[in-house]
């Protein structure tokens, strides 16, 4: 891992660099108590890492396992990120989920942004107990075709990276650890993957959380995909933007998860 490739960011501003002591924040999460009843799979977003969920872990101790892998190319270095493929992100999510489904009686999945898109994919491949979608990247506020065309043009002209604008938060309590630059190759990869994703409604009980101040995801379009589904509850978060686990309504998200678990105890 190249620690200089990362910054703590809020609303596109690089607040400060990381130190070697911060390596552990971005490492995979594997929290287990030895029991085999309930597991939670966490899936982080594009250019991010498991660090985005660390603040939630103490409140998720009632799960027998909480697992968050690092998506390929993430939490590493810019060369690795530039070479990562969407197919590898899907494969890792599938492999991790399959292991958990075979090991635990109930498996819940929580996905943020790109992780939310991956979680939707898993919900149609595995018998999940519950799905928690945090600002899933099913529809973006930017125009994908136009942005893809621009990224390909810049790549053709010899540009290789653009400055990151990560950390879309409404409140100032936290910041997001993210790559400080984003390779054009992986921007093309993720936008193509989102454009080509074949959405199918989840079959399991689902809670969808959308930030009212999200500048990344087109929240109303995402909400429309899930409208009038009996198994889906939509939560509009008044004090959150895109990075919901670090924003002003994280306690509301945690309360929802705890209530669902208590109801099924």
C-alpha positions in Angstrom: 0.0 0.0 0.0 1.2 3.5 -0.9 -0.1 5.7 2.0 0.7 8.9 0.0 -1.9 7.9 -2.6 -4.6 8.6 0.0 -6.1 11.6 1.7 -8.8 12.3 4.2 -11.4 14.2 2.3 -14.6 16.2 2.8 -16.7 17.7 0.1 -13.8 17.3 -2.4 -11.3 19.1 -0.2 -8.1 17.2 0.8 -8.0 17.9 4.6 -4.8 16.0 5.5 -2.5 13.2 4.6 -2.4 9.8 6.3 0.3 8.2 8.3 1.6 4.6 8.6 -0.6 4.2 11.7 -3.7 4.7 9.5 -3.0 1.5 7.4 -5.1 -0.6 9.7 -8.2 1.6 9.1 -8.3 0.5 5.4 -7.7 -3.2 6.1 -10.4 -5.8 5.6 -12.8 -6.2 8.5 -13.3 -9.6 10.0 -15.1 -9.5 13.3 -16.3 -12.9 14.7 -17.5 -14.3 18.0 -17.5 -18.0 17.0 -21.3 -18.4 16.6 -22.9 -19.3 13.3 -26.3 -17.7 13.4 -26.1 -14.1 11.9 -23.5 -12.5 9.7 -23.3 -9.1 8.1 -21.4 -8.5 4.8 -20.3 -4.9 4.3 -19.4 -3.6 0.8 -17.6 -0.2 0.5 -17.8 2.3 -2.3 -15.7 3.3 -5.3 -12.2 4.6 -4.4 -13.0 4.1 -0.7 -12.2 1.3 1.7 -13.5 -0.6 4.8 -12.5 2.5 6.8 -15.9 4.0 5.9 -17.6 1.4 8.1 -15.3 1.4 11.1 -17.3 3.9 13.2 -20.3 1.5 13.0 -18.6 -1.6 14.2 -19.2 -1.2 18.0 -22.9 -0.9 17.4 -23.0 -4.1 15.3 -21.7 -6.4 18.0 -24.9 -8.5 18.0 -23.9 -10.0 14.7 -21.9 -13.2 15.0 -19.7 -12.0 12.2 -19.2 -8.7 10.4 -17.1 -9.0 7.3 -15.9 -6.3 4.9 -13.5 -7.2 2.1 -11.4 -4.7 0.2 -12.6 -4.5 -3.4 -9.8 -5.3 -5.9 -7.6 -2.2 -6.6 -8.8 -0.4 -3.6 -6.8 0.5 -0.5 -3.6 -0.3 -2.4 -1.9 2.0 -4.9 -2.9 4.0 -8.0 -1.4 1.5 -10.4 -3.4 -1.3 -8.9 -6.5 0.9 -8.9 -6.0 1.8 -12.6 -5.8 -1.8 -13.6 -8.8 -3.0 -11.5 -11.8 -4.4 -13.4 -15.5 -4.3 -12.5 -15.7 -8.0 -13.1 -13.2 -8.5 -10.3 -15.4 -6.4 -7.9 -18.4 -8.6 -8.7 -16.5 -11.9 -8.3 -15.1 -10.9 -4.9 -18.5 -9.9 -3.7 -20.0 -13.2 -4.9 -17.2 -15.3 -3.4 -17.4 -13.6 0.0 -21.2 -13.8 0.1 -21.2 -17.5 -0.9 -18.8 -18.4 1.9 -21.0 -16.6 4.4 -24.3 -18.1 3.2 -22.7 -21.5 3.5 -21.5 -20.8 7.0 -24.2 -18.8 8.7 -28.0 -19.3 9.1 -28.8 -15.7 8.2 -26.8 -13.3 6.1 -27.5 -9.6 5.8 -25.7 -7.4 3.3 -25.1 -3.7 3.6 -23.6 -1.8 0.6 -22.6 1.8 0.1 -22.6 3.4 -3.3 -20.8 1.0 -5.6 -21.2 -1.5 -2.8 -24.9 -0.9 -2.9 -25.0 -1.8 -6.6 -23.0 -5.0 -5.8 -25.4 -5.8 -2.9 -28.4 -5.5 -5.3 -26.5 -8.0 -7.5 -26.0 -10.4 -4.6 -29.7 -10.2 -3.6 -30.7 -11.9 -6.8 -28.0 -14.7 -6.6 -28.2 -15.7 -2.9 -30.9 -16.2 -0.3 -30.2 -13.1 1.8 -32.0 -12.5 5.1 -32.0 -8.7 4.8 -30.5 -6.0 2.5 -29.4 -2.5 3.5 -28.7 -0.2 0.6 -26.9 3.1 1.4 -27.1 5.5 -1.5 -26.6 2.6 -4.1 -25.0 3.8 -7.3 -27.8 2.7 -9.6 -28.4 6.2 -11.0 -25.9 9.0 -10.9 -26.4 12.8 -11.0 -23.8 13.2 -13.7 -24.7 12.3 -17.2 -22.9 8.9 -17.7 -22.7 8.9 -21.5 -21.3 12.4 -21.6 -18.8 11.8 -18.8 -17.7 8.5 -20.3 -17.0 10.3 -23.6 -15.0 13.0 -21.9 -13.0 10.4 -19.9 -12.2 8.5 -23.0 -11.2 11.6 -24.9 -8.8 12.7 -22.0 -7.4 9.2 -21.9 -6.8 9.4 -25.7 -5.1 12.7 -25.4 -2.6 11.3 -22.9 -4.1 12.3 -19.5 -4.1 9.4 -17.0 -5.6 10.8 -13.8 -8.0 13.4 -12.4 -8.2 14.9 -8.9 -10.6 13.1 -6.6 -13.7 14.9 -5.3 -14.5 12.3 -2.6 -16.0 12.9 0.8 -19.6 14.0 -0.1 -20.7 14.6 3.5 -23.3 17.0 4.8 -21.9 17.2 8.3 -18.3 18.0 9.5 -17.8 15.4 12.1 -16.0 12.9 9.9 -14.0 12.7 6.6 -13.6 9.9 4.0 -10.3 8.2 3.3 -10.0 8.0 -0.4 -7.5 8.0 -3.3 -6.4 11.6 -3.8 -6.3 11.0 -7.6 -8.5 8.8 -9.7 -7.1 7.0 -12.8 -9.2 7.7 -16.0 -9.1 4.0 -16.8 -11.0 3.0 -13.6 -13.4 5.9 -14.1 -14.3 4.4 -17.5 -14.6 1.0 -15.8 -17.0 2.0 -13.1 -19.2 4.2 -15.3 -19.4 1.5 -17.9 -20.4 -1.0 -15.2 -23.1 1.2 -13.8 -24.5 1.9 -17.2 -24.6 -1.8 -18.1 -25.9 -3.0 -14.8 -29.2 -5.0 -15.2 -31.2 -4.0 -12.1 -33.7 -6.5 -10.7 -35.7 -5.8 -7.6 -34.4 -7.6 -4.5 -36.5 -10.5 -3.2 -35.6 -10.2 0.5 -36.6 -7.5 3.0 -34.8 -4.3 2.1 -34.1 -0.9 3.7 -33.0 1.8 1.3 -31.3 4.8 2.8 -31.0 8.0 0.7 -29.3 11.2 1.7 -31.2 14.4 1.0 -28.0 16.2 0.2 -26.4 13.6 -2.0 -24.4 15.1 -4.9 -23.3 11.7 -6.3 -26.4 9.5 -6.6 -29.6 10.7 -8.3 -31.6 9.8 -5.2 -35.1 10.4 -6.6 -34.4 8.1 -9.6 -33.1 5.4 -7.2 -36.1 5.8 -5.0 -38.4 5.4 -8.1 -36.8 2.0 -8.8 -38.0 0.7 -5.4 -41.4 2.6 -5.3 -44.4 0.5 -4.2 -42.4 -2.6 -3.3 -43.9 -4.3 -0.3 -40.5 -5.7 0.9 -38.7 -2.3 0.6 -38.7 0.6 3.1 -37.3 3.9 1.9 -35.6 6.2 4.4 -34.9 9.8 3.5 -32.0 11.1 5.6 -32.3 14.9 6.3 -28.8 15.2 7.7 -26.8 13.1 5.2 -25.2 13.4 1.7 -23.6 10.4 0.0 -21.2 8.8 2.6 -24.0 7.8 4.9 -22.0 5.7 7.4 -20.0 8.8 8.3 -22.7 11.4 8.2 -25.4 12.9 10.3 -28.0 10.1 10.3 -25.8 7.1 11.0 -27.6 6.5 14.3 -30.9 6.2 12.5 -29.4 3.6 10.2 -28.0 1.7 13.2 -31.3 1.9 15.0 -33.1 0.4 12.0 -30.7 -2.5 11.7 -30.9 -3.2 15.5 -34.7 -3.1 15.4 -34.8 -5.6 12.5 -32.4 -7.9 14.3 -34.5 -7.7 17.5 -37.6 -8.5 15.6 -36.0 -11.7 14.2 -34.4 -12.8 17.5 
